[in-house]
Every structure is written in structure tokens, then in C-alpha cells.
Amino acid sequence: MSAAGATAADGVAIADVVAIARAAGERLRVEAADRDRERRFPHAEIAELKRTPLLGLVVPREWGGLGADDRTLCAVLGALAEGDPNVAQMYLIHSYGVMTINAMFYPDAAKERINRRIAAGAWVTNAFSETSGKTVADYSVKLRRGAGAGGGASGDWLVSGTKAYCTGSLAGDLMYVLGVTDGPQPEYRIGIVEISAPGVRIVDDWSAMGQRTTSSGTTVFEDAAIPDDLCSTLDHVNVPDSVFGSVGQLMFSAILAGIARNALADAVGYVQTKSRPWIASGVDRAADDPYVISQIGEMQIRIAAAEGALELALAQREATLAALSPATRDLASVAAGQAKALASEAALRNSEQLFQVCGTGAVLGTFNYDRHWRNARTLTLHDPVSYKLRLVGDWLLNGASPPISVYT
């Protein structure tokens, strides 16, 4: 059966969820500027998404989900981002969390238990990054055996420490946590915790200039329990033919392309209804100014380049998964790096060029158009674009394989 014709247990076709996402994106766009201005978390909007099939998009079909592919996932993310990239980013973390869960060495029974909850509307968030180490790859949150604050079984794992950038935490039901075991031979593990469980404290301290409503703040763990069957090592995702990192890059690219489209839509709407022609233009409407026309064209071409690179990267990822090897993994990583770089440029340049196209009136706080640039600038800092350029260049010049990481 083709992806377009596949259905989940409830009979929803995969193709239908893209339409659902587009409709959701249109609704999100209505109050996105107000939510950003007020730094208001989209509780009602997330609750609405929880009632759709979108939460089960990448949940395997046999466990109640749609089992959608990367192409469908990126289409959904892009549609949500055109409405509100804050919600899209939280949905990215949710979907990446589902894929993380299913990539771990959890028993099938444990995976089924969690996946069925997700397909029924449970939202997944992350507790991955920390700010106390020398780099983003240095972790101090500890895992050990014990009963825990919730009185769990003695075979459970306990997690203690502080995590940052816990995107979507105010909406979450489940959280995947990266920690380091105690002992003479420490190892990294990923476990799943209930956000409502004893020993889990969400701190609403996210104060970024952009992506203001993603609740990407702090989470504190104090002997919070992780069931033994939901705590796995992750060495198997760091092997030479691992493609786990590239899918995240494609997801970010889809959101950034959505921001670029959102900025262009606002620019077009403003020029058509509010802009006045410049006195030296010799035209009666701003929409007839040749400089405005050419810049609108430039913005669209930038989007087309980003979308084209994303399409090529998705096609390469499909080809890589069909013939997985270190060499094909390199191709997928390079293609993802190219897509991420172009999408970053499209989002940043379009959200800045909007003002040049629209003119002085567009800077008024009534419109809050600067949120596009603030959102793009914040999201593009997730991992440096400079290292994407280096990755592509080093592969082309020197045949160097991209590093094995969640960022490549």
C-alpha cells in the first residue's frame, strides 16, 4: 500500500493529516502575533492538536498510529510552522521523541504501551540538553537504581539533576531524559518519565527573544522514577551508518521554510492592502513598484530553493534507508546539511526583507512582524549553520564523513 493510501486503526488516511495540519496552521496563525506579544503559552491550541491524529503520526500502525514517513512529517511540520513555529517546534520535539522511543532497546511490550498512549493523545517532550558542561555534549544528570520519590519498584532507575531547553514541557505528558549512570563504567541512557510523577519539577523560566511560547525552560529531577523497561543505552544510534541525526535536521528545515513562507505571506498581504507607493516610483500602487515586485520575487525564489533542497534531502534519505551503509549515510547527512543551511537563510532573510518591502508602517507593534525574524534567529541557533557549510565543504573537498551526532 502506498503512503498516501495507508490508514491508521481509526481509518484516517495519511494524506488527510497534511490537510488537518494545514487547517490547524491557519487557526494557529490567527492569534500567533498576540501569543508572542503576551508570551502566552498555547494551552488551548495544544489541547486541540491532542484531539487530532497528528500525535500518532509517526507511531507505528500496529500500535494505533499512522506510521507516516519523513516526507509526510516534514509536510505537517511546515504547515504548522506557517501558522505558528512555536507550536511546530513543540510538535517536532514530540515527533522526534516518538522516533527516539522506537529507536531504543526497549522491549516491544514497553514500546507498545507508550506508543498506544501517544496515539491516544499523550504529548512527548524532551529533557536532553544541559547548560553546565563545557559543551552541549557534556552531561551531568545522573541515573541510578532505587525505589525513588514515587515509591517505584527497586528495579526502577532514578534520575536526578537539572535539564535546560525542555521544549514543550508545559504541554507534556511524557518526557524523554538523557542521563549518565553512576559507577566505575558510566554509560549514557535514555529513559521515559511521567511529567506528573513525583520528583519532576517544570520551571517556567523560558525568556528567549523568539520562540517565546515553546516553554523551552528548565526541568529539575529529584529521584524521579523511570521504569526499567523504559531506560535504554543508546550506543546503537552512534554507529557509522546511523541516520538518526539527519531526520532532526530535516524537521528543523521544514519549520524554517514555514517561517519564510509566513513572512512572505505577511509581506504580500501588507503590500496589497496597506503600503503606499514611494514618491519616486511613478506608480499608483505599491504593488506596481518594480523594486517591491522584484524583492517579493526574491523572497519566493529563496523559499523555492529551501523547499527544493529539503525535497532532495528527503529523497536522498529514502534512498539511504533503502541501501544503508556508511557511504550512503554520508550522502543523507550532506543533503540534510544543505537543506538546513538554505532553510535558515530563507527564514532569516525573508523575515528581515519583509520590512524593506512593506515600509515604515510595518514596524508598528500592532502587526508584530518582527516575531518572524526573532523566531527564525532563535531557532537557527539550535546548532550552528557554519558547521553545516563546513560539513558539506569538507565532504566535497576531502571526502570527510560527517560526524556521527544528533546534529548531522
C-alpha angles and dihedrals in degrees: 000000000000121000090247092056099041118112136195125233091275092054098252112146118227090233089058094061092064088057089046090052092049091052090047090049091053091052092046091053093060096072101016093108092050094047090051093047093049095036086233117169112232097238095151093045093051090047089054092051090050088062092056130076089251095095090060095046096116096025108115113262093237089062097049102275136107098251089217123185128240093264092058091044092053091048090053092047092049092050092050091046092056086062102036123343089199091067090040091054092051089049089050090056090047093051094043087051092055090050090047092052091051093047093056129091093255116141114261091245091057092046091050092050093053096039093053090052090051093048087052092056111283113146119221123213134176141244099183112121131064132192101207100075131085090253137007087265095062113095132189104172106116134220123199140157121265148101097277137200091300094054093247125171117293089244092061123105121242123214125203132175143059129293130191135203091036094170117205094009094141090058098040134115098174130029130197112217130197114210143158123240123236121240141068093302106040119194135187117250136178118216136177121235132185107243090215092053123113112269096035116108122180113205114203096212104126107137104163122149091236136026082038098168102048094096089225092164139120130313121193121202121199109182092316112178125245116188112243092238090056099053115085141170114242106205089116092070092057099063124118095260096045114132096178093108098054096060091061090052091052090050091053089047090055091053093047091050087051090054089051090052091046092053091048092049091053091047093051093046093049095047092049095049111021115017120101121213118256114255094243095048097085091216133112097222131044087226088066095053106115092216092052090046093051093048092050086052090050091052092051093047089052089054091048090053092050093046091047092051090048091051091050091048092050090050091049091049090052090050091047093051089051092054106021119193137129089265095052089043088058090054092051092048094048092048091049090050091052091049093049092050094050094044090050091052092047093051095046098042096043094048090052096040090054089079094049090052097044102039136216099326092062092070092069115117089233089079098035090203091156088076089079092062093039091051093046094046092049095046094046089059091067086098127352118271088209089070090052089056090047091048092054094043095046091050092049098043102034107016089242116167115233114254117268105247144116087264097057 
